[in-house]
Amino acid sequence: MAVSIEQAIFALRNLLEENGFRYNFDENRNAISLNFSLDKSKLASVRILIRVVPSQTDPDNCFRITSFGVIGIKADEDSIAEMSEFLHRVNYGMIFGCFELDYDDGEIRFRISLNCNDGLPGPSVLEDLWDLPAMMAERYGNGIIAVSMGMLSAEEAIKRIEGE
């Protein structure tokens, strides 16, 4: 492994600090967490959790960095089927990252992963770990709220977001 997990965490923390972000670091889980305020959504913020872990396929030589943008709204029993449809419609055709829905507790999050077999990506790629989940939460946040509250169907929410 050209870059160790510790070096990757160091680089991520430095990049966050250079950009003026406040964050928490959990050394036991190799996890960084921070909150992003959102301006263009009724969602106030999204919590970003970044984990650096050994690769499942080659844990001695590779690692991956996974970022989750945890949405502050959960799908309840009444909205989980419609929320699932909404998130599937959002995900269709999405090239980088995807929304996930936990059917057990209703948690909604946006996930992206970087495979770091050949070393650590550059700063602009690493910044995607917090920028993309925040942008997706902002873009689709109002739809998530509307669907979870039963105000719009999945299809209606997508049409509204896409401006059709």
C-alpha positions as CSV (number, residue, x, y, z in Angstrom):
1,M,0.0,0.0,0.0
2,A,1.6,3.2,-1.1
3,V,-0.4,5.3,1.4
4,S,-1.4,4.0,4.8
5,I,-4.8,4.4,6.4
6,E,-3.2,6.8,8.9
7,Q,-1.7,8.9,6.2
8,A,-5.1,9.1,4.4
9,I,-6.8,10.2,7.6
10,F,-4.0,12.8,8.2
11,A,-4.5,14.1,4.6
12,L,-8.3,14.3,5.1
13,R,-8.1,16.1,8.4
14,N,-5.6,18.6,6.9
15,L,-7.8,19.3,3.9
16,L,-10.8,19.9,6.2
17,E,-8.8,22.2,8.4
18,E,-7.4,24.1,5.4
19,N,-11.0,24.7,4.2
20,G,-12.0,25.9,7.7
21,F,-14.3,23.0,8.6
22,R,-14.9,21.9,12.2
23,Y,-15.1,18.2,12.6
24,N,-14.9,15.4,15.1
25,F,-12.6,12.5,14.8
26,D,-13.2,9.0,16.2
27,E,-9.8,7.3,16.3
28,N,-11.3,3.9,17.2
29,R,-13.5,3.8,14.0
30,N,-11.2,5.9,11.8
31,A,-14.2,8.2,11.3
32,I,-14.5,11.9,10.7
33,S,-17.9,13.6,11.2
34,L,-19.0,17.1,10.4
35,N,-22.2,19.0,9.8
36,F,-23.1,21.0,6.7
37,S,-25.6,23.7,6.7
38,L,-27.9,23.7,3.7
39,D,-29.2,27.0,2.1
40,K,-31.4,25.8,-0.8
41,S,-33.4,23.2,1.0
42,K,-35.9,23.0,3.8
43,L,-33.5,20.6,5.4
44,A,-31.4,22.6,7.7
45,S,-28.3,20.5,7.5
46,V,-26.8,17.1,6.6
47,R,-24.4,15.2,8.8
48,I,-21.3,13.8,6.9
49,L,-19.6,10.7,8.2
50,I,-16.3,9.7,6.5
51,R,-14.7,6.3,7.2
52,V,-11.3,5.0,6.1
53,V,-11.3,1.2,6.2
54,P,-9.2,-1.7,4.8
55,S,-10.5,-3.0,1.5
56,Q,-12.6,-6.1,1.7
57,T,-10.8,-7.7,-1.2
58,D,-7.2,-6.9,-0.2
59,P,-7.1,-5.5,3.4
60,D,-3.3,-5.7,3.7
61,N,-2.6,-3.5,0.6
62,C,-5.7,-1.4,-0.1
63,F,-8.2,0.8,1.7
64,R,-11.3,2.6,0.8
65,I,-12.8,5.8,1.9
66,T,-16.6,5.9,2.3
67,S,-18.7,9.0,3.0
68,F,-22.3,9.1,4.1
69,G,-24.5,12.1,4.1
70,V,-27.0,11.3,6.7
71,I,-30.3,13.1,6.2
72,G,-32.0,14.3,9.4
73,I,-35.4,12.9,8.4
74,K,-36.4,9.2,8.6
75,A,-39.0,7.4,6.6
76,D,-41.6,6.0,8.9
77,E,-43.8,3.0,8.4
78,D,-46.4,5.0,6.5
79,S,-43.9,6.6,4.0
80,I,-41.2,4.0,3.6
81,A,-42.6,2.4,0.4
82,E,-43.1,5.8,-1.3
83,M,-39.7,7.0,0.0
84,S,-38.1,3.9,-1.5
85,E,-39.6,4.6,-4.9
86,F,-38.5,8.2,-4.7
87,L,-34.9,7.3,-3.9
88,H,-34.9,4.6,-6.6
89,R,-36.1,7.2,-9.1
90,V,-33.4,9.7,-7.9
91,N,-30.7,7.0,-8.1
92,Y,-31.6,5.9,-11.6
93,G,-28.9,7.2,-13.9
94,M,-26.8,8.8,-11.1
95,I,-23.2,8.3,-12.0
96,F,-21.4,9.0,-8.7
97,G,-22.9,7.9,-5.4
98,C,-26.4,6.9,-4.5
99,F,-29.1,7.3,-1.9
100,E,-29.7,4.5,0.6
101,L,-32.7,3.7,2.7
102,D,-32.5,1.5,5.9
103,Y,-35.8,-0.4,6.0
104,D,-35.3,-1.2,9.7
105,D,-35.1,2.3,11.1
106,G,-36.0,4.5,8.1
107,E,-32.6,6.3,7.9
108,I,-31.9,8.0,4.6
109,R,-28.3,8.7,3.5
110,F,-26.3,9.5,0.4
111,R,-23.2,7.3,0.0
112,I,-20.0,7.6,-2.1
113,S,-16.9,5.4,-1.9
114,L,-13.3,5.8,-3.2
115,N,-11.1,2.8,-3.9
116,C,-7.6,3.8,-2.9
117,N,-5.7,0.8,-4.3
118,D,-3.2,3.0,-6.0
119,G,-2.8,5.7,-3.4
120,L,-4.7,8.7,-2.1
121,P,-6.6,10.8,-4.7
122,G,-5.9,14.5,-5.0
123,P,-7.7,17.2,-3.0
124,S,-10.5,17.9,-5.5
125,V,-11.5,14.2,-5.5
126,L,-11.3,14.1,-1.7
127,E,-13.5,17.2,-1.4
128,D,-16.2,15.2,-3.2
129,L,-16.5,13.2,0.1
130,W,-18.3,16.1,1.7
131,D,-19.4,18.2,-1.2
132,L,-21.4,15.6,-3.1
133,P,-23.5,14.4,-0.1
134,A,-24.2,18.0,0.8
135,M,-25.2,18.9,-2.8
136,M,-27.4,15.9,-3.1
137,A,-29.1,16.6,0.3
138,E,-29.7,20.1,-0.9
139,R,-31.0,19.1,-4.3
140,Y,-33.3,16.4,-3.1
141,G,-34.0,17.5,0.4
142,N,-37.4,19.1,-0.3
143,G,-38.5,16.0,-2.1
144,I,-37.5,13.8,0.8
145,I,-39.5,16.1,3.1
146,A,-42.6,16.1,0.9
147,V,-42.6,12.4,0.4
148,S,-42.0,11.6,4.0
149,M,-44.9,13.8,5.0
150,G,-47.2,12.4,2.4
151,M,-47.5,15.8,0.6
152,L,-46.3,14.4,-2.8
153,S,-45.9,11.0,-4.4
154,A,-42.5,9.9,-5.4
155,E,-43.3,10.7,-9.1
156,E,-44.7,14.1,-8.3
157,A,-41.6,15.0,-6.1
158,I,-39.2,14.0,-8.9
159,K,-41.2,16.0,-11.5
160,R,-41.1,19.1,-9.2
161,I,-37.4,18.8,-8.6
162,E,-36.5,18.1,-12.2
163,G,-38.7,21.1,-13.3
164,E,-41.0,19.1,-15.6
